[in-house]
Amino acid sequence: MSVGKLVKENAMKRDIFSELIEGFDALASEGRRQVAGRLAQYELIIKAAEMMTEAEKRALQEWESTNITGDGEFATSDWPGWASVLDRARH
């Protein structure tokens, strides 16, 4: 193989490697943003839980007893009733 061909092949590999690294960096950055967003959501849920009415607490317990089975499909944070509780907590 000629030197020129080797140089060209190495340049192509370097370009491909650079594109892969940029892609991985973008994915990692997006992952960090998603984690930060989820943590902020959990913090708000913790704050909101302190403001829940007795009726909301009962509704959450009922929903959990039906939907949280241990298979990982749902978590307490998935309760549909959080929307109204979180709205109050944000104000």
MOURQUI-V632093 format. One line per field, one symbol per residue. ss: DSSP state (H for helix, E for strand, C for the rest). phi: phi as a letter, one per 40 degrees, with the letter a starting at -180 (. if undefined). A space follows every 10 residues. Layout:
# MOURQUI-V632093
ss = ???
phi = ???
This chain:
# MOURQUI-V632093
ss = CCHHHHHHHH HHHHHHHHHH HHHHHHHHHH HHHHHHHHHH HHHHHHHHHC CCCHHHHHHH HHHHHHHCCC CCCCCHHHCC CHHHHHHHHH C
phi = .ccccccccc cccccccccc cccccccccc cccccccccc ccccccccdc bccccccccc ccccccbcbg cgcbbdccdc ccdcccdccc b
